[in-house]
Each structure stands twice: as C-alpha cells, then as structure tokens.
C-alpha cells in the first residue's frame, strides 16, 4: 500500500510541472487568439471604410452618376486617410501621434485597384524640401493593366471586357468592348470571351503580385532603419482571393510584423467598392434613332455611344428601349 502511495505521489510530482506548463501555454494561446481576432476586425473595418471612401469626392453628382465606368473618379488620398484613421481608432491611438507612427511602420503597402489601372502606396526614400533624406509612404504613378501577346499586340485591360489594343502589324489602335472590336481588329485573343477573360485576369493578377513583391522587398531595406525587426513577406493569398481582388474597384491592405506574444501578426484585407457589378446599359444609334439595352441581355454590332447605370439615365438622354427579341445589326 505504501508503495502504491509513493508511486502516486511520485507520478504527481513528475506530471505536475507538465500540467502547469501546458495550462500556461493554453492561456497564452487564448490570449494570442483574442488579440489576433481583434487585429483582424480592426484591419477589415479599416479596409472596408477605405473602399467606401475611394469613391467619395466633392461633387455629389459625380459620386452617383457617370457616363462610363472607365470615367469613375477614385479618391485614393481620401481612401488612405480613412484607412489609417479607422485603424488608429480601433487600436486606441487616434490622438497618439507617436503610436500612429509606430503602427504605420507595420503597414508595408496598400494597393488601390482601379478600373483601368492600379496604384501602390508604399515606403520609399526621397529628399524632402529641406534637402534631407526621408522615408515615408508615397504614391506610385498609375500602373496600367498591360499585356503583350506572342504576336507583339499590346493590350490595356480593365476590370471588365473593355479594352484598348495596339495591333503590332500596322500599329493601329482599337478601343471598346471585346465583342465590339473583335472582328474589326482581327486579333485572335478577342474572339473568345472565356479565353479573353482568363488571360485578362491572369495578366492583372500577375502584375499586382509582382509589384507587391517588389515593394515589400524594398521595404525590408528600410524597415531596420525605422526600428522594425521583422522580415516582411507576401502573405499566402489564394487564387480565389486574387480573383476577388480584381472583380471590383477596391483597396488591398497589408499589415505585418506587429509583436503578438511569441509570434508576429501577418495578415491582409480586401475591401471592394462593387462599382463594376452595377448594371450597364449601352446606348446605340440605329437607323437614326437612339436605343439602349442591358449589355448582358442583347447582342448588337453597333458602336456604343454612351453607357448608363440605369434605364432612367438612358431615357433622360433621349434613348428608348431596344427590343432584344428583334435587335439591330449593321
């Protein structure tokens, strides 16, 4: 009996530190998980707010009415300012300039996805007005969604099937929706809608990925000088998420390197403005009369004169509905 008691006591003495250590690890894991969830919520909210602000401007009419989607005005400065303001608010440093400066160091890049091109808001070194070297977030020039095929034809893609093409053979330019310029341009990529969409998406995503990798790697050269002991990398983003990124005008934000217990926070968030998903009505002129039709419901070889996002706008500009069961062709 004494032997059993001694063995029981001995086992407890051996296992007790293990149970205590395991319980401590479990508490740390719970705390890290709670912090990560709070950070995720803060960054998601900031990115969604930035996406909404992306379409804000001083003219209310411009916010709600426009002739063509490619002419949508995006306010990238307002979007970035809104992103950081919301981020500061959720991290409890809205009135703490020092804290804001530290948090900014953990944002290696923001990407603004526009209709016919994109912008990077990332760290770079430049000479300020006083002639001193300074490292700050700065805007890149607008970068088009460009692509060249094996025949040397060049394309400027958009977030839908509107495209600008330069034919290599005679340097002739074509502009319009794929279906409208396919036969005239005689460029094979424009013939099939599925192939065109696949190449368009792949090309845009590749451009975004390459630039993102470049700017994040560039920030690694600056971050140590800013006191950030972390190696920034592109987070793992699924192909589905990348495709979602180029479905809409929006904001892609990256936040990395925030110390979080024994590890570092590394995540990204996507905020879409759902601009391209609005219905599009094409306005054409056939037999001297102005007609409009919903682009996904009718097939017409007439050149699009104007585009509208509602039937009311089309009618207000003198267009009447086109009977899609009859249609018109040149």
N, C-alpha and C positions, 0 to 999 in steps of 0.2 A: 504493500500500500504506500509506504514511504517512497519507494522507488518510482511509482506512478506519479505521486505528488511532485517529486523532484523533477521528473521529466516534463510535467505540465508547466511548472514554474520556469524551467529552462527554455521550453518552447516559446512561452510568452515573452521572456527576455530577449530571445532571438528575433521573434516576429514583430515585437512592439515597435522598434525603430522603423521597420519596413512599413507598417501601417501608418505611423505618424508621417513618414516621408511621403507616402502615397497620398495621404489626405492633404498635405501641403501642396503637392503638385496639382491635385484636383482643384483646390481653391485658386491656385494661380491660373489654371486653365479656364476656370469660370470667369475670373476677372478679365483675362485677356479676351475671352469671347465677348463679354459685355462691352469692353472698350472697342473692339473691332466692329461690333454691331452699331455702336454709337457713331463711330467714324464713317461707316458705310452710309448710314442715314444722313449724316451731315453733308457728305460729298454728293450723294444722289440728289438731295434737295438743292444744293448749290448749283449743280449742273442743270437740273430742270428749270430753275429760276433763270439761269443764264440763257437757256434755249428760248424761253419766253421773251426775254429782253432782246434777243437777237433781232427780232422783227419790229422793235419799237423805234419810233423816230418822232420828230417834232410835228409832222403833219399827219393828223388822224386819218385823212382821206388816203394817204399813202399806205397806212397800215392795213386798210381793209379793201382797197380797190386798186387793181393794176391790170394793165392790158395783157402782159405776158409774164409767165413765171420767171423767165430769164431776167426780167427787169425788177424782180423783188429786191428791195433795198434791205440789206442786213446791217445792223449796227453792232459791229464787232467790239467796239470800245465799251459800249453800254453792257454788252453780254459779259465781258471780262470783269468789269467793275461790279456787276451784280453777283457774279460767281464768288468773288473774294468777299464781298460784303456779307453774303449769306454764310459763307464758310467761317468768317470771323465771328458772326453772331452765334453760330452753333457751337463754336469752340470756346465761347465766352471771352473773346478778346476784341470785341468790337471797338472798345475805347483804349486798347492797349497797343500802341504803335510798335513797341519792341516785340511783343508777342506776335503781331502781324508779320513783322519782318522775318521772324524765325519760321513761322508757318509757311510763308511764301517760298522759303528755301526747299520745302518738301514738295513743291509743285514744279516738276521739271518741264512740263509742257501742257499747253492747251491747244486744241485743234478746232478751228471753225470750218465746218463743212458747208460750203455754199453751193448754189445751184450749178454754176459753171466753173468752179474752182474752189480752192481752199486756202486757209491762212494758218500759219503756225505762230503761236505766242510762246516764245521760249527764251532761255537765257543766252545772252551774248555780251561780249565785251566791246565797249566803244569809248570814244573820247568825248567827254562832256564839254559844255560851253567854257569851262574853266581850264580846259586842256588836260584834265585828269582822266585816267583810266577808270571806268566804272563798269560793273557787271549788273545787268538788270534784265527783266523780261522785256523783250522788244518784239514787234510785229515783223513777220516776213512779208515780202511782196506777195500779191495774189498769185497762186500757182495753178495753172490750168490743168484740167484732166486730159493730158495729151497722150497720144498713142500713134505709132507708126507701124503699118503692116509690112509684110515681106516684099511688097512691090514699091515701097517708098511713099505710099499715100499717107498723109498725116491727118489725124482726127483730133478735134477738140470736143470731148464728150460733155454731157450734162448729167443730172440725176434722173433724167428720163430719156426718151429716144430722140430728143432734139440734138442735132449735131452739126458741126462745121467741118467740112472736109476740103483738103487741098489735094487734087489729083496730080500725081507725080509726073505723068506723061506730058502734060501741057501746062501744068501749074494753074489750072483753072480751079476756082473756088465754088463750093456748093454749100448752101445753108438751109436747114429746115428739118422737119421730122423725117426720120429714116424712110418711112413709106413714101414720102412726097418726093424725095430726091434720088431714090434708088435707081429707077430706070434711066433718068437723065445722066447720072454720074457714071453708070456702068462700072461700079466698084463692087466686087463680089461680097464684101463684108456687109453691105447694106441690103442684100437680097433677102436674107433670112432673119426674122425677128429674134428667134431664140439664140442663134449664133451671135448676132449683134449684141444682145443683152449680156450674154456670157462674157464676151470679150470686153465690153464696156465695164462691167462690174469688176472683172479680174484686173483690168488696167488701173482703174481708180483705186482699188484696194492696195495694189502693189505700190502705187505712188505714195499713198498715205503711210504704209508700213515702212517704206524705205526712208522717207523723210523723218518719220518718228524715230526710227533707229538712229539716224544721223544726229538729230538734235538732242536726244537723250544721251548718246555717247559724248557729244560735245559738252553737255552739262557736267559730265563726270570730270572733265578737265578743269571746271570752275568750282565745283562743289566743295572741294577740300579747302579752297581759299576762303569759302564762306562758312567754314566750320562744320560742314556736314560730313560725318564719317560713314558714308554709305555709298555703295556702288549701284547706280541706277540702271535698270534694265527694262526692256519692254515686257509688260505683263502678258501672260498667256491669254490670248483672245481668240475665241472660236471663230470659225469661218462664218457661222450664222450671225454672230455679233458684228463682224465686219460688214456683212451684207446689210444688216440693220442700220449700220452707221451711214451707208450711202443711199438709204431709202428716202431720207428727208434732209432738209437743211437743219443743221444742229450743231451741238457742241460735244466734243470728246475731251474729258479731263483726266489727268493722271496725277495721283498723289502717292508719293513713295517715301520710305525712309524714316517715318515718324517712329521713335522708340516706343515699343509696346511690350513691357515686361522683358522677357528674354529674347524677343524677336522684333522685327520691324514691320510696320504697316506698308502694304504694297497693293494698290487697287486702282481701278479706273471706273469712270461712269460716263454714260451716254445720255444726252438729252436731245430729243428730236422735236422740231417745230411743226412737223406734219404739214408742211407747205405743199409739197409735191403731190400729196394724197388728195388735194382738193379736186373736185370735178373740173374738167376742162372742156369748154365749148369752142369749137372752131368757127370762125366767121369766114365765109367764102362769097365770091360774086360769080353767079352763073346766069347766063342769058340776060345780063344787065341787072339782075336783082340780087339783093343781099340775103344770104341764108346763114343760119347757124345750126350746128349739130353737135351732139355729145360725141367726143372723139372716139370712144371705145364702142360706140353703137353703129356708126356709119363708116362707109368706105367712100372716099372721094379723091379724085386725082387733081382737083382744083387747088391752086395755091391758097394757103391760109393767109387771109388779110389781117385778121385780128384774132385774139384769143380772150375768152372771158371765163370767169369762175362761177357765173350764174346766168340763168336764162333771162333774168330781169335786166342784167347789164347788157346782154346781147340785144335784147329788144329795144332798150333805151338808145342804142346806137344804130337803130334802123334795120336790124336783121330780123327775119322771120324764120320759124322752124322749118327745117328740111325734113321732108317725108323720107325716112330711111328705107322704106319698102320700095321706093321708086329710085331715089338718089339721082345724082347727076355726074356725068363723066365727060371729060374733054373728047 
